[in-house]
Structure formats: structure tokens, C-alpha cells
Amino acid sequence: MSWCTRLVAALFVPLLLTSCSEPDPHQLLREMAALYGQAKTVQVTCRTTTHVESAGVDNKTTINMSIVAEKPNRLAIRSTGGMAGSDIISNGEKMFTYISALKTYREQEAPAGFRELIQDPRMAMGGGMGIFVLQLVAENPYDNVMEGVTSTEYVGKETLDGVDVYHLRFTQEQFDWEMWVRADGDPLLHQLSVDMSKGVGAMLGQGNQDQQMKITMVKQYENWKLDEAVAPDTFAFQPPADAKPAGGFLEGLARLAQKEEVQSPLIGQPAPPVDLELLDGGRLNLQDHANRDIVMLDFWASWCPPCRQEMPVVVEVSQQYRDRGVVFYAVNMREDRGTIQKYLDETQLEVTVALDTAGSVGTAYGARSIPTLVLIDPSGVVRAVHTGFAPSLRDDLVKELDDLLAGGNVEDEPEQKPATVDTAEWRTWADATGGFTVEAKFIEFRDGKAKLEKKDGTFIEVPPDKFCEADQKYIQELATRKTEP
């Protein structure tokens, strides 16, 4: 081989080998995990857009949040936009969870480290809050991110938002997700996209028919700061003047279900006009029921899991009262006739469906989230609004309808008593770690604690989040039941 050939080989073969090779996705992820894992402080802003696509539905919700984490356990997540407005602040000694929709906040002991927070239900609020960032700054970041991953793929090098990035794709049983990591400089996370269609489809009984509904969550990260100074007041929490302390996270959920904190501005006001086409022909004109009927309007969609829980309950109650001047219309939000009819055929529900194809009536009634159920009295005044599904819905509706039929006002309800259940059974309670078990009976839920009576006649009071998941669900069910005043 001549010297010229050797020179060409020496200059160009390494270049060709380099240009043809593809980065190892696991190596890229390990490098990124090492970068965040070694940082003592991490700061970033994140814009989360959740996109729901289904037959006749195309909705986007955006939440903006700032995330600041300082090891071992100081954290500040503040969010705005969408249906969020939820903050999580840990100053290292105490942790505060503020839910703006409930105007409540909770104070508890701060976790020892970020790993404890990854599975915490509070972190699921507001589009996943800072779960993925916490996975990166907690111990063993690579293992945290790869947990449950069944396949990994390097897609290619791309330009996204004017930034050169490596595109990686991951597959898991319940969802698929993609990641874009900056190619130049430090391997910083640039964007994350999670396709939740498989998990939602399985929950709704759609199997692998992902085309029926597609739910994608895209997180765009900007302004990364690693190991830079953090403002002194970053981890300080000052509750708003109108916020009230909640004894526990489950108590906050109970308050939401019992409408103790949230009241629609429509209550006590004339109902907005309604003139919609019906699925089976004819029209729904609210004015036709004036001075005659109590009208129940339920804003819903077939792709919405809480709507599927709520609808059979509302149908059952409405049928009990249909001979007493109560009429019920299920106002579908933006779905086509075929999708609606398929749902009705599958569920065998007998219900009159009104078509809000443009969503304008739902907007007028403030149905920013569904299901939203509105009760209107014969004079055309809104008397009750239920948002979401609560286990107590059936009992709530019966009481509200009875009050309206008796000529009373639903909104003038007496103050709620602490939740008590005479029929609570003796059972074995266990804490979240299996550290203790006790044979006891649930007595009441007050000041954020579950009061239990032991078989020796003594009582103990325990915050519900100290129990195992099954016991937490049991307490939540009991705590949301109302007792007659």
C-alpha cells in the first residue's frame, strides 16, 4: 500500500466510521442521568400540553410550571394555567401541598429524599407535576427512568425548536414515550412526549384500538440551571389569605366531592339558554320546561372515564324521579353521532342525548372539565352544580331533588357534620410499610385524621396517608359519605 493510500485511510476511515455509527440510547441516557444525578441543585421551567383527540374531540390544555430541587429534600414546584394551580413546597423540614381549586393546603413532615415523592399521588396533579425531573435528581436516576421499559430505540438526530437533539423512543406496557436530549454541550433534557392512549384504552375497554382516543402529554423544558445559586425565598410557603388548612390529602378530596370549598358562580343565577339538537331527533329547548320541570343537564363525553362512572348513577336517579317532574338530558360535548351511539349500545343506557357539537353550551355553563352536572329548578334558576364523580353523588342528588320538589333551595344546605358511619365493620388495618396492624373499627374523620375504636374500647387517631393503599381507599369512601343533620 502506497503512502498516499495510507494517508487517505488514516484521514477518512475514522471519519466514515464515526458518521455511520449511531449513539447507544442506553449510553445517552446514562450520561444524562449522571449529569443530573451529580448536581446538587436543579432549576427548570416546564410547559406541559395535554392533547386529547377522539371522534369529534380535539382538546388541548396547557400548564406552566417552575421546578427547583435542592438535595437532599428541598423542593419548589409552582404551576399555573389549565386546571392546575397546585404548588408543592418542601423547605427540608416541612412540606406543603396547596390546591387552588379547593383553596386548601396541607402541611406535613418533609420527605427524607426525592425518591419518596416519585410514587406520591400528589405528584400526579397538574400534568404529572415534576415526576420526571424528580426521577433524574433522586438516587439511581437511570434505574428510575428505565423502570418498566420493555424496549428502547434511537430514532435519530434532529433539530427541534432550533436545537440539535437526539431522539429516543421507549415502550412500556401502559404507555409509550419519547425523549429529546440536547446533542451539543451537556446532555440536557429538551422535550418529553408521553402517549397514554394504551393505558386509557385498556381502562375504557378499547383494547388496542388506540385510534378511538389518543391522549398525548408533551413536556418542553427550558432554562436549565444546574448547581447555580437558588433564591433564599424559593422554598418558603405562604398560604393565600383565603386558603384553609386541610388535615390530609384525602380530606381535600372529600371536600371537593362535598362541594364545601368550590361553588359554581352559576348557582342562584338564571340558567343560560339551551337550544340543541337531540341524538334521536327533535330539539332540547330549556325554555320548554319553564315553570314545569326540574331539569338535569349532564355535560359528558364517551372518552371520559369519570363520565362513564357518573352516567349510570345519574340515569338511575333520574329514572326514579321522572314521574315527579324531573327531566334529564345528557349533553354530549363535541363527539359525532356514531361514537355516541356506539357508547349507548355498549352500556345499554336509556338516556336522551343532546348534541353540543361546538361546545358553546358547555362553555356557557362553565363545563371546563367533565362530567359537569347542573340542576335547574322550574323557575329556570341553577340550584346545584357537580363537577367530576364522587362516591356520594347518588345520595347528594336524591337529597337535592327532594329539597327542590319540597320547594327548598339546594344551596341553603346546613353545615356538614363530621363523617361518621354506624355500619363500619371491624377490620384489620395496616400501615403503608407493614410496620403495624391493628384490629379496629372506623368511627369518624375529623381534623385530617381517621378515628378508630380498638376492641379493648380505646381509641386511636391516625392520618389516613399512614395506612396502606387499600385502607386509604376505604377511609376515602367512608369520609365522603354525608350524614343527615
C-alpha positions in Angstrom: 0.0 0.0 0.0 1.4 3.4 -1.0 1.9 6.2 1.4 -0.9 8.1 -0.3 -3.3 5.3 0.2 -2.3 5.0 3.9 -2.8 8.8 4.3 -6.3 8.6 2.8 -7.2 5.7 5.0 -5.8 7.4 8.1 -7.8 10.6 7.4 -11.1 9.3 6.1 -11.8 5.9 7.5 -12.2 7.1 11.1 -14.5 9.9 9.8 -16.6 7.4 7.9 -16.9 5.1 10.9 -17.9 7.9 13.1 -20.5 9.3 10.7 -22.1 5.8 10.2 -22.3 4.8 13.9 -25.5 5.5 15.9 -25.4 6.6 19.5 -26.4 3.9 22.0 -29.7 5.1 23.6 -28.7 3.5 26.9 -25.4 5.2 26.9 -27.0 8.6 26.1 -29.5 8.0 29.0 -26.7 7.1 31.4 -24.8 10.2 30.5 -27.9 12.4 31.0 -28.7 10.6 34.3 -25.1 11.1 35.5 -25.3 14.8 34.7 -28.5 15.4 36.8 -27.5 12.8 39.4 -24.3 14.7 40.3 -26.0 18.1 40.5 -26.8 19.4 44.0 -29.4 21.9 42.7 -31.6 21.8 39.6 -33.8 24.5 38.3 -36.0 24.5 35.2 -39.2 25.8 33.7 -41.6 23.3 32.0 -44.6 23.7 29.7 -46.9 20.7 29.7 -49.5 20.4 26.9 -52.1 17.6 27.2 -53.8 16.8 23.9 -57.0 14.7 23.8 -58.1 13.5 20.4 -61.2 11.4 19.8 -64.1 11.2 17.5 -65.3 14.9 17.3 -63.0 15.9 20.1 -59.7 17.9 19.9 -58.9 19.5 23.2 -55.6 20.9 24.5 -54.8 22.0 28.0 -51.5 23.7 28.9 -49.9 24.0 32.3 -46.7 26.1 33.0 -44.6 25.2 36.0 -41.3 26.1 37.6 -39.3 23.3 39.3 -36.5 23.9 41.7 -34.9 21.0 43.6 -32.1 21.1 46.1 -30.7 17.8 47.5 -31.5 16.1 49.7 -35.1 17.2 50.1 -35.9 20.8 49.4 -38.3 21.3 46.5 -40.5 24.0 45.0 -43.0 23.2 42.2 -45.3 26.1 41.3 -47.8 25.7 38.5 -50.2 28.0 36.6 -52.7 27.5 33.8 -55.1 24.8 32.8 -56.9 23.2 35.7 -53.7 23.2 37.8 -52.9 26.0 40.2 -51.3 23.4 42.5 -48.0 24.0 44.4 -45.7 21.6 46.2 -43.1 23.2 48.5 -40.7 21.4 50.8 -38.3 23.5 52.9 -36.4 20.5 54.2 -38.4 20.2 57.4 -42.0 20.7 56.4 -43.8 20.0 53.1 -46.8 22.0 51.9 -49.3 21.0 49.2 -51.6 23.8 48.0 -54.6 23.1 45.8 -56.0 26.3 44.5 -59.3 24.8 43.3 -60.1 23.7 46.9 -58.5 26.8 48.5 -56.8 24.4 50.9 -53.3 23.5 51.8 -51.7 20.6 53.7 -48.7 20.7 56.0 -46.7 17.5 56.7 -43.2 16.3 57.5 -40.8 16.8 54.6 -39.7 13.6 52.9 -36.2 12.4 53.6 -35.3 12.4 49.9 -36.8 12.9 46.4 -37.2 9.1 45.9 -40.1 9.1 48.4 -42.0 11.6 46.3 -41.9 9.8 42.9 -44.9 7.5 43.8 -46.7 10.1 45.8 -50.3 10.7 44.5 -49.8 14.5 44.9 -47.2 14.4 42.2 -49.7 13.3 39.7 -51.6 16.6 39.8 -51.1 19.2 37.2 -50.0 17.0 34.4 -47.6 14.9 36.4 -46.1 17.9 38.1 -42.3 17.3 38.4 -42.2 13.5 38.5 -39.7 13.0 35.7 -37.4 15.7 37.0 -37.5 14.1 40.4 -36.6 10.8 38.8 -33.5 12.4 37.4 -32.4 14.1 40.7 -33.3 11.2 43.0 -30.9 8.3 43.8 -30.2 5.9 40.8 -31.7 8.2 38.1 -31.0 5.8 35.3 -32.9 3.0 37.1 -35.7 5.3 37.9 -36.3 6.3 34.3 -35.9 2.8 32.9 -38.2 1.1 35.4 -40.9 -0.7 33.4 -39.3 0.0 30.0 -39.5 -3.0 27.7 -37.8 -1.6 24.6 -35.5 1.3 23.7 -34.8 2.8 20.3 -32.5 5.5 18.9 -34.6 7.4 16.3 -32.1 9.8 15.0 -30.5 13.3 15.3 -33.0 16.1 14.7 -33.5 19.8 15.1 -36.3 20.8 17.5 -37.1 24.4 18.3 -33.8 25.4 16.7 -31.8 23.0 18.9 -29.9 19.9 17.8 -31.2 16.9 19.7 -31.0 13.1 19.9 -34.4 11.5 19.6 -35.0 8.3 21.7 -38.1 6.2 21.9 -39.3 3.9 24.8 -42.0 1.3 25.1 -43.8 0.3 28.3 -46.9 -1.8 29.0 -49.3 1.0 29.7 -47.8 3.8 27.6 -45.1 4.7 25.1 -42.9 7.7 25.4 -40.2 9.7 23.6 -37.4 11.8 24.7 -35.3 14.5 23.0 -31.8 15.1 24.6 -29.6 18.0 23.5 -26.8 16.9 21.2 -24.4 19.8 21.8 -22.8 20.5 25.1 -24.3 18.9 28.2 -26.9 16.2 27.5 -29.8 18.2 28.9 -33.4 17.0 28.6 -35.1 19.1 25.9 -38.6 17.5 25.5 -40.6 14.6 26.7 -43.7 13.2 25.0 -45.9 10.5 26.6 -48.6 8.7 24.6 -51.1 7.5 27.2 -53.6 6.0 24.7 -52.8 2.4 25.5 -53.5 2.8 29.2 -56.6 4.8 28.8 -57.9 2.5 26.1 -57.4 -0.5 28.3 -59.3 1.3 31.1 -62.2 2.1 28.8 -62.3 -1.4 27.3 -61.0 -0.3 23.9 -58.1 -2.9 23.9 -55.5 -1.9 21.3 -57.9 0.3 19.3 -55.9 3.4 20.0 -57.4 5.2 17.1 -60.6 5.7 19.2 -58.9 8.0 21.6 -55.4 9.5 21.6 -54.0 11.3 24.7 -50.6 12.8 24.4 -48.7 14.7 27.1 -45.8 16.9 25.8 -43.4 18.5 28.3 -41.0 21.1 27.0 -38.1 22.1 29.2 -36.3 25.4 29.2 -33.8 27.4 31.2 -32.0 24.6 32.9 -29.7 25.7 35.7 -27.6 23.1 37.4 -25.6 23.9 40.6 -26.5 27.6 40.4 -27.5 29.8 43.3 -31.1 29.5 44.4 -33.1 32.5 45.7 -33.4 32.4 49.5 -37.2 32.5 49.5 -37.6 29.8 46.8 -38.6 27.1 49.4 -40.8 29.4 51.5 -44.6 28.8 51.6 -47.1 31.5 52.5 -50.7 30.3 52.1 -53.1 32.7 50.4 -55.4 34.7 52.7 -58.5 32.7 51.6 -56.8 29.3 51.9 -57.7 26.9 54.8 -55.5 24.2 56.2 -56.6 20.6 55.4 -55.7 17.8 57.7 -54.8 15.4 54.9 -54.8 14.9 51.2 -57.8 12.6 51.3 -59.7 15.2 53.3 -59.1 17.7 50.5 -60.6 15.2 48.0 -63.6 14.7 50.3 -64.1 18.5 50.4 -64.1 18.6 46.7 -66.6 15.8 46.5 -68.8 17.5 49.1 -68.6 21.0 47.5 -67.6 22.5 50.8 -64.9 24.7 49.1 -65.9 25.1 45.5 -69.1 26.6 44.3 -70.1 27.4 40.8 -70.9 31.1 40.2 -74.0 29.9 38.3 -75.7 28.7 41.5 -78.6 31.0 42.3 -78.4 32.6 38.8 -80.7 32.2 35.8 -79.6 29.2 33.7 -78.0 30.1 30.3 -80.3 29.4 27.4 -80.1 25.9 25.8 -81.2 25.1 22.2 -79.6 21.9 20.9 -80.4 19.1 18.5 -81.2 15.7 20.1 -79.5 12.5 19.0 -82.8 10.8 18.3 -84.3 13.8 16.6 -86.1 16.9 17.9 -84.6 19.6 20.0 -83.8 20.4 23.6 -85.0 23.9 24.3 -84.7 24.8 28.0 -87.5 27.3 27.8 -90.0 24.5 27.0 -89.6 23.3 30.6 -90.1 26.7 32.3 -92.5 26.7 35.2 -93.0 23.0 34.8 -89.9 20.7 35.3 -86.7 20.3 37.2 -84.0 19.9 34.5 -80.8 17.9 34.9 -78.1 18.7 32.4 -75.1 16.5 32.4 -72.1 17.6 30.2 -70.1 14.5 29.2 -68.1 12.6 26.6 -67.7 8.8 26.0 -63.9 9.0 26.2 -64.0 10.5 29.7 -63.5 7.8 32.4 -65.2 9.8 35.2 -68.2 10.4 32.9 -68.5 6.6 32.4 -68.6 6.2 36.2 -71.1 9.0 36.7 -73.6 8.4 33.9 -75.2 5.2 35.2 -75.7 6.8 38.6 -77.4 9.9 37.1 -79.5 7.8 34.8 -80.7 5.7 37.7 -81.6 8.7 39.9 -83.3 10.5 37.0 -85.5 7.4 36.3 -86.6 7.3 40.0 -87.9 10.9 39.7 -89.1 11.1 36.1 -92.8 10.8 37.2 -92.3 13.6 39.6 -91.4 16.4 37.1 -87.7 15.7 36.7 -86.2 15.5 33.2 -82.6 14.5 32.3 -80.6 15.4 29.3 -77.1 14.1 28.7 -75.4 16.9 26.8 -72.6 15.4 24.8 -69.5 17.5 24.2 -68.2 17.6 20.6 -68.5 13.9 19.7 -70.1 12.5 16.5 -73.3 10.6 16.4 -71.6 7.2 15.6 -69.3 7.4 18.6 -72.2 8.4 20.9 -74.5 5.7 19.6 -71.8 3.1 20.0 -71.3 4.0 23.6 -75.1 3.8 24.3 -75.3 0.4 22.6 -72.4 -0.9 24.7 -73.7 0.4 28.0 -77.4 -0.2 27.3 -78.2 3.1 28.9 -81.6 4.7 28.2 -80.9 8.4 28.1 -81.9 11.4 26.0 -78.7 12.9 24.4 -78.4 16.5 23.3 -75.6 17.4 20.9 -73.3 20.2 21.9 -71.2 19.8 18.8 -69.5 23.2 19.1 -69.1 23.1 22.9 -70.8 26.5 23.2 -73.4 25.5 25.7 -70.9 23.7 27.8 -68.8 26.9 27.8 -71.8 28.9 28.9 -72.3 26.6 31.8 -68.6 26.6 32.8 -68.0 23.0 32.0 -64.3 23.4 31.7 -63.9 19.8 33.0 -66.3 16.9 32.6 -68.6 15.5 33.8 -70.4 18.6 34.9 -73.9 18.1 36.2 -76.3 21.0 36.6 -79.7 21.1 38.3 -82.2 23.8 37.2 -85.4 24.5 39.1 -88.8 25.1 37.3 -88.2 28.9 37.5 -85.1 28.5 35.4 -82.5 29.1 38.2 -79.4 27.0 38.7 -79.6 25.3 42.1 -76.7 22.8 42.1 -73.5 22.1 40.0 -71.5 18.9 40.4 -68.1 18.6 38.8 -66.4 15.2 38.5 -67.6 12.0 40.0 -67.8 11.4 43.8 -69.0 8.2 45.6 -71.6 10.3 47.3 -73.2 11.5 44.1 -76.3 9.3 44.3 -77.1 10.4 47.9 -76.4 14.0 47.0 -78.7 14.0 44.0 -81.5 12.4 45.9 -81.3 15.0 48.7 -81.1 17.9 46.3 -84.0 16.7 44.2 -86.1 16.1 47.3 -85.3 19.6 48.5 -86.3 21.1 45.2 -89.5 19.1 45.0 -90.4 20.3 48.5 -89.8 23.9 47.5 -86.5 24.4 49.2 -83.2 25.7 47.9 -80.4 23.2 47.4 -77.7 25.8 48.1 -79.0 26.5 51.5 -77.7 23.3 53.0 -76.9 23.0 56.7 -73.3 22.7 57.8 -71.9 19.2 57.3 -71.2 17.1 60.4 -68.0 15.1 60.6 -68.3 11.9 58.5 -69.5 9.1 60.7 -70.6 5.6 59.7 -72.6 3.4 62.1 -72.2 0.4 59.9 -68.4 0.5 59.7 -67.1 -3.0 60.2 -64.3 -4.4 62.4 -61.3 -4.9 60.2 -57.5 -5.3 60.3 -55.7 -2.0 59.5 -52.2 -1.9 58.2 -49.8 1.0 57.6 -48.1 1.7 54.3 -44.9 -0.1 55.2 -46.4 -3.1 57.1 -44.9 -1.8 60.3 -48.1 -2.2 62.3 -51.5 -3.8 62.1 -54.5 -3.2 64.4 -58.0 -4.7 64.7 -60.3 -1.7 64.9 -63.5 0.0 63.6 -63.7 3.3 61.8 -65.6 6.0 63.9 -65.2 9.3 62.2 -63.0 11.5 60.1 -62.1 14.8 61.7 -59.2 17.3 61.5 -57.5 15.3 58.9 -57.3 12.1 61.0 -59.2 8.8 61.0 -60.5 8.0 64.5 -60.6 4.2 65.1 -62.0 2.3 68.0 -60.0 -0.7 69.2 -61.7 -3.9 70.6 -60.4 -3.0 74.0 -62.5 0.1 74.0 -59.7 2.6 73.5 -59.4 5.0 70.5 -56.6 6.0 68.2 -56.3 8.8 65.7 -54.2 8.3 62.6 -53.6 10.4 59.4 -55.1 8.4 56.5 -51.9 8.6 54.4 -50.1 6.5 57.1 -52.3 3.5 56.1 -51.8 1.1 53.2 -53.4 1.9 49.9 -56.4 -0.3 50.4 -57.2 1.2 53.8 -56.8 4.7 52.4 -59.4 4.0 49.7 -61.7 2.6 52.4 -61.3 5.7 54.5 -61.9 7.9 51.5 -65.2 6.1 50.7 -66.4 6.5 54.3 -65.2 10.1 54.7 -67.1 11.3 51.6 -70.5 9.9 52.9 -72.8 12.5 54.4 -74.9 12.1 57.5 -78.3 13.7 57.9 -78.1 16.8 60.1 
